[in-house]
Amino acid sequence: MYFLKKRGLVVFLIVSVIMFGWAGNVKGMLTSGSLEHGGHERTFSYFLPPAYDGRVSLPLVISLHGLGSGAIGQATLSEFAFLAEEKGFIALFPECLELEGEHPDLPQLPGANRQWNIGIDMSLQYAAGIDDVGFISTLIDHFAATYNIDRTRVYVTGMSNGAMLAYRLALELSDKIAAIATVTSPMTVNFAAAEPTRPVTVIIIMGDEDPIVPYEGGGIFMSTEDTAAFWAEANGITAEPVVDYLPQTAENDPTLIRRTVYSGGQDGTEVIKYVVEGGGHTWPGGPQFLPAASIGLVSRHLEASEVIWEHFQRHSLPVERTPLALYFLIGSLVVLALVIIIVARRLRGQKNSATAEGGN
């Protein structure tokens, strides 16, 4: 990709092409769909649990693919459809737009024309003004109108370029998204001074030996540490984080998982950071889709999708409650109305009695 070292750039695009064409067993589980947005036909794939009957509202998990990849590639990488079947949520895999054209910062390599508009002028999508934030917002509304989803439990996760968009969505669609989880990317610097409209729980999963997107930041990236600190501050978290290591559960896997939890945020929000020590540009628990010499190691000590869902299900958008003062005002008006009715009836009764007596 444009902001990477030359070696990493070539590897990243090779990975993207492989992921785009890699269907696996998940393809037959998905339903394809499309809608019009911003003058373009936007496509997506999704998985609806077989047990869904429309009577119970289900959470919606949106999973965003990386540069050069697509819905099927992301579904295969994350296996969120299998998890959705087990846990009972709707899994949605949107597609970015594939554009043709020239851009001074766009590498002339396969796959670079398939990416999300992350708000930086380094892609065809940015130059064309593609409204990916609006597309995801419209998708959420579409699924709410089509299926019985729980609007307080909409979540977004993404890989690499998809993770970059997830951060943007947390900032610009926080009224619709309860939490996000990002894999293999810190936040981009164009949002370093942004202020979310409300707190959002953020899960960050990042390998500290990622050869594609730097853990330490640089170029268009904040560091992973600064990304976590940004969201901790945005969520109003002041307590010291709790740090521990997950057990090494897989044999012959040299990676370590360091977990840092920032808790006590507004509306119960958290920031949870999983650093895969010795990990690369991979989805923990997913496939080692290219040799470790090219993309780094995938850790088997963490099933990223399962952990992401465990965190997601503990968070929901705060429900706006009617202020107590309003309830008191409504109750007072009702009582006043009843008093007026009772008094009016008594006065009418007295008048009728007086009229009757006068007639006698």
Backbone hydrogen bonds in HBPLUS format (Angstrom, degrees):
<---DONOR---> <-ACCEPTOR-->    atom                        ^
c    i                          cat <-CA-CA->   ^        H-A-AA   ^      H-
h    n   atom  resd res      DA  || num        DHA   H-A  angle D-A-AA Bond
n    s   type  num  typ     dist DA aas  dist angle  dist       angle   num
A0004-LEU N   A0001-MET O   3.13 MM   3  5.64 163.4  2.15 129.8 129.4     1
A0009-LEU N   A0005-LYS O   2.75 MM   4  5.92 151.2  1.83 157.7 167.4     2
A0010-VAL N   A0006-LYS O   3.18 MM   4  6.46 162.9  2.21 152.7 153.9     3
A0011-VAL N   A0007-ARG O   3.16 MM   4  6.41 170.6  2.17 153.9 156.5     4
A0012-PHE N   A0008-GLY O   2.81 MM   4  5.90 161.1  1.85 149.2 155.2     5
A0013-LEU N   A0009-LEU O   3.10 MM   4  6.33 159.5  2.14 151.5 155.6     6
A0014-ILE N   A0010-VAL O   3.03 MM   4  6.26 153.7  2.10 148.0 155.7     7
A0015-VAL N   A0011-VAL O   2.84 MM   4  6.09 163.0  1.87 156.8 161.5     8
A0016-SER N   A0012-PHE O   2.91 MM   4  6.14 155.4  1.97 143.0 150.1     9
A0017-VAL N   A0013-LEU O   3.03 MM   4  6.25 160.1  2.08 146.8 150.4    10
A0018-ILE N   A0014-ILE O   3.04 MM   4  6.30 163.3  2.06 151.7 156.3    11
A0019-MET N   A0015-VAL O   2.85 MM   4  6.09 166.8  1.87 158.0 161.6    12
A0020-PHE N   A0016-SER O   2.90 MM   4  6.06 149.1  2.00 146.2 154.8    13
A0021-GLY N   A0017-VAL O   3.25 MM   4  6.50 150.1  2.35 146.2 152.0    14
A0022-TRP N   A0019-MET O   3.38 MM   3  5.04 152.4  2.46  93.9 101.8    15
A0029-MET N   A0026-VAL O   2.91 MM   3  5.38 152.4  1.98 115.2 124.3    16
A0030-LEU N   A0027-LYS O   3.19 MM   3  5.58 155.8  2.25 111.2 117.8    17
A0031-THR N   A0046-TYR O   2.83 MM  15  5.34 163.0  1.86 154.0 159.3    18
A0046-TYR N   A0031-THR O   2.88 MM  15  5.34 145.7  2.00 142.3 153.6    19
A0033-GLY N   A0044-PHE O   2.83 MM  11  5.34 150.1  1.92 162.1 158.5    20
A0044-PHE N   A0033-GLY O   3.00 MM  11  5.34 148.5  2.10 146.5 143.8    21
A0035-LEU N   A0042-ARG O   2.89 MM   7  5.40 146.9  2.00 147.9 158.7    22
A0042-ARG N   A0035-LEU O   2.74 MM   7  5.40 170.4  1.75 172.1 168.8    23
A0037-HIS N   A0040-HIS O   2.88 MM   3  5.44 165.7  1.90 158.9 163.4    24
A0040-HIS N   A0037-HIS O   3.06 MM   3  5.44 156.2  2.12 111.4 118.9    25
A0095-GLU N   A0043-THR O   3.05 MM  52  5.64 145.5  2.17 157.3 147.2    26
A0045-SER N   A0093-PHE O   2.97 MM  48  5.13 160.4  2.01 132.7 138.8    27
A0093-PHE N   A0045-SER O   2.69 MM  48  5.13 170.4  1.70 170.8 167.4    28
A0047-PHE N   A0091-ALA O   2.79 MM  44  5.16 154.9  1.85 151.7 158.7    29
A0091-ALA N   A0047-PHE O   3.21 MM  44  5.16 152.9  2.28 142.8 147.9    30
A0052-TYR N   A0049-PRO O   2.92 MM   3  5.49 165.9  1.94 122.0 126.6    31
A0058-LEU N   A0148-ASN O   2.98 MM  90  6.54 148.9  2.07 142.3 146.4    32
A0150-ASP N   A0058-LEU O   2.82 MM  92  5.35 157.4  1.87 129.2 131.4    33
A0090-ILE N   A0059-PRO O   2.97 MM  31  6.28 173.1  1.97 160.2 158.8    34
A0060-LEU N   A0153-ARG O   3.10 MM  93  6.55 158.6  2.15 150.5 156.7    35
A0155-TYR N   A0060-LEU O   2.86 MM  95  6.24 164.1  1.89 166.4 171.6    36
A0061-VAL N   A0090-ILE O   2.86 MM  29  6.18 170.9  1.87 172.0 175.0    37
A0092-LEU N   A0061-VAL O   2.83 MM  31  6.07 165.4  1.85 160.7 161.3    38
A0062-ILE N   A0155-TYR O   2.83 MM  93  6.05 170.1  1.84 146.7 149.9    39
A0157-THR N   A0062-ILE O   2.77 MM  95  6.17 155.2  1.83 165.1 172.0    40
A0063-SER N   A0092-LEU O   2.83 MM  29  6.16 164.6  1.85 171.4 176.6    41
A0064-LEU N   A0157-THR O   2.79 MM  93  6.18 158.9  1.83 144.1 149.9    42
A0159-MET N   A0064-LEU O   3.07 MM  95  6.42 154.1  2.14 164.9 167.6    43
A0069-SER N   A0066-GLY O   3.09 MM   3  5.47 159.0  2.13 127.5 132.5    44
A0068-GLY N   A0114-ARG O   2.70 MM  46  4.76 164.3  1.73 149.0 153.5    45
A0074-GLN N   A0070-GLY O   2.97 MM   4  6.20 159.9  2.02 154.8 160.2    46
A0075-ALA N   A0071-ALA O   2.89 MM   4  6.07 156.3  1.94 148.3 155.6    47
A0076-THR N   A0072-ILE O   2.90 MM   4  6.05 154.5  1.97 147.7 154.3    48
A0077-LEU N   A0073-GLY O   2.90 MM   4  6.05 159.2  1.94 145.8 152.0    49
A0078-SER N   A0074-GLN O   2.96 MM   4  5.98 172.5  1.97 151.2 153.1    50
A0079-GLU N   A0075-ALA O   2.86 MM   4  5.42 143.5  2.00 133.5 143.8    51
A0083-LEU N   A0079-GLU O   3.24 MM   4  6.59 159.0  2.29 146.3 152.3    52
A0084-ALA N   A0080-PHE O   2.74 MM   4  5.88 149.0  1.84 143.9 152.9    53
A0085-GLU N   A0081-ALA O   3.03 MM   4  6.27 148.9  2.13 143.7 151.0    54
A0086-GLU N   A0082-PHE O   3.19 MM   4  6.48 149.2  2.29 140.6 148.5    55
A0087-LYS N   A0083-LEU O   2.77 MM   4  5.93 164.4  1.79 157.4 161.7    56
A0088-GLY N   A0084-ALA O   2.76 MM   4  5.21 144.3  1.89 134.4 141.8    57
A0089-PHE N   A0084-ALA O   3.35 MM   5  4.90 150.5  2.44 117.7 125.9    58
A0099-LEU N   A0113-ASN O   3.19 MM  14  5.49 162.8  2.22 146.2 146.3    59
A0106-LEU N   A0103-HIS O   3.08 MM   3  5.16 167.4  2.10 112.7 116.2    60
A0112-ALA N   A0109-LEU O   3.46 MM   3  6.25 172.0  2.47 138.9 140.9    61
A0114-ARG N   A0111-GLY O   3.07 MM   3  5.56 162.5  2.11 118.2 120.8    62
A0122-MET N   A0120-ILE O   2.70 MM   2  5.59 137.3  1.88 110.6  96.3    63
A0127-ALA N   A0123-SER O   3.12 MM   4  6.38 170.6  2.13 149.8 152.3    64
A0128-ALA N   A0124-LEU O   2.90 MM   4  6.02 144.2  2.02 143.9 153.3    65
A0130-ILE N   A0125-GLN O   2.96 MM   5  5.26 166.5  1.98 159.6 159.0    66
A0129-GLY N   A0126-TYR O   2.98 MM   3  5.07 154.3  2.05 104.6 112.9    67
A0135-PHE N   A0131-ASP O   2.99 MM   4  6.20 145.1  2.11 137.6 148.0    68
A0136-ILE N   A0132-ASP O   3.01 MM   4  6.23 163.3  2.04 148.3 150.4    69
A0137-SER N   A0133-VAL O   3.00 MM   4  6.24 158.4  2.05 147.1 153.8    70
A0138-THR N   A0134-GLY O   2.85 MM   4  6.01 157.1  1.90 147.0 153.1    71
A0139-LEU N   A0135-PHE O   2.86 MM   4  6.11 151.7  1.94 147.2 155.7    72
A0140-ILE N   A0136-ILE O   2.99 MM   4  6.27 156.8  2.05 149.0 153.9    73
A0141-ASP N   A0137-SER O   3.12 MM   4  6.45 160.7  2.15 147.3 152.1    74
A0142-HIS N   A0138-THR O   2.76 MM   4  5.99 153.3  1.83 148.3 156.9    75
A0143-PHE N   A0139-LEU O   2.91 MM   4  6.17 162.0  1.95 154.9 158.0    76
A0144-ALA N   A0140-ILE O   2.96 MM   4  6.16 147.1  2.07 143.4 153.3    77
A0145-ALA N   A0141-ASP O   2.94 MM   4  6.16 144.7  2.06 144.9 153.8    78
A0146-THR N   A0142-HIS O   2.93 MM   4  6.07 139.1  2.10 141.7 153.5    79
A0147-TYR N   A0143-PHE O   2.80 MM   4  5.49 161.6  1.84 140.8 146.4    80
A0149-ILE N   A0147-TYR O   3.12 MM   2  5.81 121.0  2.48 107.0  91.1    81
A0153-ARG N   A0150-ASP O   2.89 MM   3  5.39 163.9  1.92 119.2 124.4    82
A0317-LEU N   A0152-THR O   2.73 MM 165  4.60 158.4  1.78 131.4 138.5    83
A0178-ALA N   A0154-VAL O   2.84 MM  24  5.77 164.2  1.86 165.0 170.2    84
A0156-VAL N   A0179-ALA O   3.17 MM  23  6.65 156.9  2.23 149.3 156.4    85
A0181-ALA N   A0156-VAL O   2.87 MM  25  6.46 139.7  2.04 144.1 155.0    86
A0158-GLY N   A0181-ALA O   3.16 MM  23  6.79 138.5  2.34 153.8 165.5    87
A0183-VAL N   A0158-GLY O   3.01 MM  25  6.19 149.4  2.11 163.4 172.3    88
A0162-GLY N   A0159-MET O   2.86 MM   3  4.88 146.6  1.97 138.8 128.3    89
A0160-SER N   A0183-VAL O   2.89 MM  23  6.23 164.0  1.92 167.8 173.2    90
A0163-ALA N   A0160-SER O   2.88 MM   3  4.95 122.8  2.22  98.0 113.7    91
A0164-MET N   A0160-SER O   3.00 MM   4  6.43 148.0  2.10 150.8 160.1    92
A0165-LEU N   A0161-ASN O   3.21 MM   4  6.55 150.9  2.30 139.1 145.6    93
A0166-ALA N   A0162-GLY O   2.99 MM   4  6.23 145.6  2.11 138.2 148.2    94
A0167-TYR N   A0163-ALA O   3.14 MM   4  6.54 151.0  2.23 150.9 155.7    95
A0168-ARG N   A0164-MET O   3.41 MM   4  6.75 157.7  2.46 139.7 145.2    96
A0169-LEU N   A0165-LEU O   2.86 MM   4  6.19 154.5  1.92 154.6 162.2    97
A0170-ALA N   A0166-ALA O   2.95 MM   4  6.22 151.1  2.03 147.5 155.1    98
A0171-LEU N   A0167-TYR O   3.18 MM   4  6.50 140.2  2.34 142.8 152.8    99
A0171-LEU N   A0168-ARG O   3.13 MM   3  5.18 128.2  2.41  94.9 108.3   100
A0172-GLU N   A0168-ARG O   2.90 MM   4  6.13 157.7  1.95 152.4 158.9   101
A0173-LEU N   A0169-LEU O   2.66 MM   4  5.07 147.0  1.77 143.6 146.9   102
A0176-LYS N   A0173-LEU O   2.91 MM   3  5.58 163.8  1.94 120.9 126.4   103
A0177-ILE N   A0173-LEU O   3.16 MM   4  6.28 133.6  2.39 147.3 160.1   104
A0180-ILE N   A0201-THR O   2.99 MM  21  6.47 156.2  2.04 157.1 163.0   105
A0203-ILE N   A0180-ILE O   2.94 MM  23  6.29 151.1  2.02 141.6 151.0   106
A0182-THR N   A0203-ILE O   2.81 MM  21  6.26 157.6  1.86 163.6 167.2   107
A0205-ILE N   A0182-THR O   2.84 MM  23  6.09 153.6  1.91 160.5 169.4   108
A0184-THR N   A0205-ILE O   2.97 MM  21  6.36 155.0  2.04 160.1 168.3   109
A0222-MET N   A0187-MET O   2.89 MM  35  5.69 177.7  1.89 164.9 165.3   110
A0191-PHE N   A0188-THR O   3.22 MM   3  6.21 171.1  2.23 125.3 128.0   111
A0189-VAL N   A0220-ILE O   2.72 MM  31  5.46 158.6  1.77 139.1 145.5   112
A0192-ALA N   A0189-VAL O   3.04 MM   3  5.01 170.8  2.05 112.9 114.2   113
A0194-ALA N   A0191-PHE O   3.03 MM   3  4.98 163.4  2.06 107.3 112.2   114
A0202-VAL N   A0270-GLU O   3.15 MM  68  6.59 152.1  2.23 147.8 153.3   115
A0272-ILE N   A0202-VAL O   2.96 MM  70  6.45 157.2  2.01 153.4 161.0   116
A0204-ILE N   A0272-ILE O   2.82 MM  68  6.23 161.6  1.85 157.9 163.8   117
A0274-TYR N   A0204-ILE O   2.68 MM  70  6.03 169.7  1.69 169.2 172.9   118
A0206-MET N   A0274-TYR O   3.00 MM  68  6.42 162.5  2.03 168.4 173.2   119
A0276-VAL N   A0206-MET O   2.87 MM  70  5.97 162.7  1.90 135.8 141.7   120
A0208-ASP N   A0276-VAL O   3.15 MM  68  6.16 159.5  2.19 135.7 138.8   121
A0209-GLU N   A0279-GLY O   3.00 MM  70  5.49 146.1  2.11 161.7 167.6   122
A0217-GLY N   A0214-PRO O   3.20 MM   3  5.18 156.9  2.26 100.6 107.6   123
A0224-THR N   A0215-TYR O   2.99 MM   9  5.63 160.8  2.03 174.1 168.6   124
A0218-GLY N   A0221-PHE O   3.04 MM   3  5.18 169.4  2.05 136.1 132.7   125
A0221-PHE N   A0218-GLY O   3.10 MM   3  5.18 166.5  2.12 120.4 121.3   126
A0227-THR N   A0223-SER O   2.91 MM   4  6.13 146.2  2.03 143.7 153.6   127
A0228-ALA N   A0224-THR O   3.09 MM   4  6.39 161.1  2.13 150.1 153.2   128
A0229-ALA N   A0225-GLU O   3.01 MM   4  6.27 159.6  2.05 147.7 153.9   129
A0230-PHE N   A0226-ASP O   2.82 MM   4  5.95 150.5  1.91 143.5 151.2   130
A0231-TRP N   A0227-THR O   3.22 MM   4  6.53 162.3  2.26 151.2 153.5   131
A0232-ALA N   A0228-ALA O   2.95 MM   4  6.15 149.5  2.04 147.4 156.8   132
A0233-GLU N   A0229-ALA O   3.00 MM   4  6.16 162.5  2.03 149.2 153.1   133
A0234-ALA N   A0230-PHE O   2.92 MM   4  6.15 158.0  1.97 145.1 152.3   134
A0235-ASN N   A0231-TRP O   2.95 MM   4  5.98 143.2  2.08 138.2 146.5   135
A0237-ILE N   A0232-ALA O   2.88 MM   5  5.19 166.1  1.90 163.8 159.1   136
A0236-GLY N   A0233-GLU O   3.00 MM   3  5.07 159.4  2.05 105.8 112.0   137
A0266-GLN N   A0235-ASN O   2.83 MM  31  5.70 166.8  1.85 167.9 168.6   138
A0242-VAL N   A0261-VAL O   2.98 MM  19  5.20 158.0  2.03 141.1 144.1   139
A0261-VAL N   A0242-VAL O   2.89 MM  19  5.20 163.5  1.91 146.8 151.8   140
A0244-ASP N   A0259-ARG O   2.95 MM  15  5.43 156.8  2.00 152.6 160.0   141
A0259-ARG N   A0244-ASP O   2.81 MM  15  5.43 160.5  1.85 161.8 167.4   142
A0246-LEU N   A0257-ILE O   2.98 MM  11  5.51 160.1  2.02 155.4 161.8   143
A0256-LEU N   A0277-GLU O   3.09 MM  21  4.98 153.0  2.17 134.0 142.2   144
A0277-GLU N   A0256-LEU O   2.71 MM  21  4.98 139.6  1.87 156.7 161.3   145
A0258-ARG N   A0275-VAL O   2.92 MM  17  5.11 169.5  1.93 153.3 153.2   146
A0275-VAL N   A0258-ARG O   2.85 MM  17  5.11 168.0  1.86 154.8 154.7   147
A0260-THR N   A0273-LYS O   2.82 MM  13  5.08 156.2  1.87 148.3 156.0   148
A0273-LYS N   A0260-THR O   2.84 MM  13  5.08 169.3  1.85 154.2 157.2   149
A0262-TYR N   A0271-VAL O   2.77 MM   9  5.00 172.7  1.78 162.5 163.8   150
A0271-VAL N   A0262-TYR O   2.92 MM   9  5.00 151.0  2.00 143.4 150.5   151
A0265-GLY N   A0269-THR O   3.02 MM   4  4.60 140.2  2.19 165.3 153.1   152
A0268-GLY N   A0265-GLY O   3.04 MM   3  5.27 132.0  2.28 139.9 133.0   153
A0269-THR N   A0266-GLN O   3.16 MM   3  5.74 162.2  2.19 116.3 121.2   154
A0279-GLY N   A0276-VAL O   2.89 MM   3  4.90 159.5  1.93 126.5 124.7   155
A0280-GLY N   A0297-LEU O   2.88 MM  17  4.97 162.0  1.91 148.7 143.1   156
A0281-HIS N   A0295-ILE O   2.77 MM  14  5.43 153.3  1.84 171.4 177.7   157
A0286-GLY N   A0283-TRP O   2.68 MM   3  5.15 153.2  1.75 147.4 151.2   158
A0304-ALA N   A0284-PRO O   2.94 MM  20  5.22 164.9  1.96 130.3 135.3   159
A0285-GLY N   A0299-SER O   2.93 MM  14  6.16 140.2  2.09 166.0 178.6   160
A0294-SER N   A0291-PRO O   2.88 MM   3  5.53 154.9  1.95 117.5 125.1   161
A0295-ILE N   A0291-PRO O   3.22 MM   4  6.60 160.5  2.26 153.3 158.6   162
A0296-GLY N   A0292-ALA O   2.79 MM   4  4.16 142.3  1.93 118.2 124.9   163
A0307-VAL N   A0303-GLU O   3.00 MM   4  6.20 165.9  2.03 163.2 167.8   164
A0308-ILE N   A0304-ALA O   2.82 MM   4  5.97 161.7  1.86 154.9 160.3   165
A0309-TRP N   A0305-SER O   3.02 MM   4  6.23 162.2  2.05 146.5 150.8   166
A0310-GLU N   A0306-GLU O   2.96 MM   4  6.20 154.0  2.03 145.4 152.9   167
A0311-HIS N   A0307-VAL O   3.08 MM   4  6.40 154.0  2.15 149.9 155.6   168
A0312-PHE N   A0308-ILE O   2.86 MM   4  6.08 166.3  1.87 154.1 158.7   169
A0313-GLN N   A0309-TRP O   2.96 MM   4  6.04 171.5  1.97 158.4 158.3   170
A0314-ARG N   A0311-HIS O   3.14 MM   3  5.61 156.4  2.20 113.1 120.3   171
A0315-HIS N   A0312-PHE O   2.89 MM   3  5.57 167.9  1.90 128.1 130.7   172
A0326-LEU N   A0323-PRO O   3.00 MM   3  5.38 129.3  2.26 105.3 118.0   173
A0327-TYR N   A0323-PRO O   3.26 MM   4  6.73 154.6  2.32 148.8 155.7   174
A0328-PHE N   A0324-LEU O   2.94 MM   4  6.25 157.8  1.99 152.0 158.2   175
A0329-LEU N   A0325-ALA O   2.90 MM   4  6.15 152.6  1.97 143.0 150.4   176
A0330-ILE N   A0326-LEU O   2.87 MM   4  6.12 165.6  1.89 154.4 157.8   177
A0331-GLY N   A0327-TYR O   2.86 MM   4  6.07 164.0  1.89 150.7 155.6   178
A0332-SER N   A0328-PHE O   2.87 MM   4  6.04 155.1  1.94 145.6 152.6   179
A0333-LEU N   A0329-LEU O   2.98 MM   4  6.21 157.4  2.04 150.2 155.8   180
A0334-VAL N   A0330-ILE O   2.98 MM   4  6.25 154.8  2.05 149.4 156.4   181
A0335-VAL N   A0331-GLY O   2.97 MM   4  6.24 162.9  2.00 150.8 155.1   182
A0336-LEU N   A0332-SER O   2.86 MM   4  6.05 161.2  1.89 149.3 155.0   183
A0337-ALA N   A0333-LEU O   2.86 MM   4  6.03 156.8  1.92 145.5 151.9   184
A0338-LEU N   A0334-VAL O   2.98 MM   4  6.28 155.8  2.04 148.6 154.9   185
A0339-VAL N   A0335-VAL O   2.93 MM   4  6.23 157.0  1.99 151.4 157.7   186
A0340-ILE N   A0336-LEU O   2.93 MM   4  6.20 160.9  1.97 152.0 156.9   187
A0341-ILE N   A0337-ALA O   2.97 MM   4  6.22 157.2  2.03 147.1 153.4   188
A0342-ILE N   A0338-LEU O   2.90 MM   4  6.15 161.2  1.94 151.3 156.3   189
A0343-VAL N   A0339-VAL O   2.85 MM   4  6.04 168.8  1.86 155.6 158.8   190
A0344-ALA N   A0340-ILE O   2.85 MM   4  5.94 160.9  1.89 147.1 153.2   191
A0345-ARG N   A0341-ILE O   2.94 MM   4  6.14 155.4  2.01 145.9 152.4   192
A0346-ARG N   A0342-ILE O   2.99 MM   4  6.27 156.6  2.05 149.6 155.8   193
A0347-LEU N   A0343-VAL O   2.90 MM   4  6.15 163.7  1.93 155.0 159.4   194
A0348-ARG N   A0344-ALA O   2.91 MM   4  6.06 154.2  1.98 144.4 152.0   195
A0349-GLY N   A0345-ARG O   2.86 MM   4  6.07 148.4  1.96 141.8 150.9   196
A0350-GLN N   A0346-ARG O   2.85 MM   4  6.14 158.3  1.90 152.2 157.5   197
A0351-LYS N   A0347-LEU O   2.95 MM   4  6.14 155.7  2.01 145.2 151.9   198
A0352-ASN N   A0348-ARG O   2.96 MM   4  6.17 156.1  2.02 144.5 150.9   199
A0353-SER N   A0349-GLY O   2.95 MM   4  6.20 151.2  2.04 144.4 152.5   200
A0354-ALA N   A0350-GLN O   2.94 MM   4  6.19 157.9  1.99 147.6 153.5   201
A0355-THR N   A0351-LYS O   2.95 MM   4  6.16 154.6  2.01 147.0 154.0   202
A0356-ALA N   A0352-ASN O   2.96 MM   4  6.16 153.6  2.03 142.4 149.6   203
A0357-GLU N   A0353-SER O   2.97 MM   4  6.25 157.9  2.02 150.4 155.7   204
A0358-GLY N   A0354-ALA O   3.00 MM   4  6.16 157.4  2.05 146.4 152.5   205
A0359-GLY N   A0355-THR O   3.06 MM   4  6.24 143.3  2.20 141.3 150.5   206
A0360-ASN N   A0357-GLU O   3.14 MM   3  5.24 134.4  2.35  96.4 108.5   207
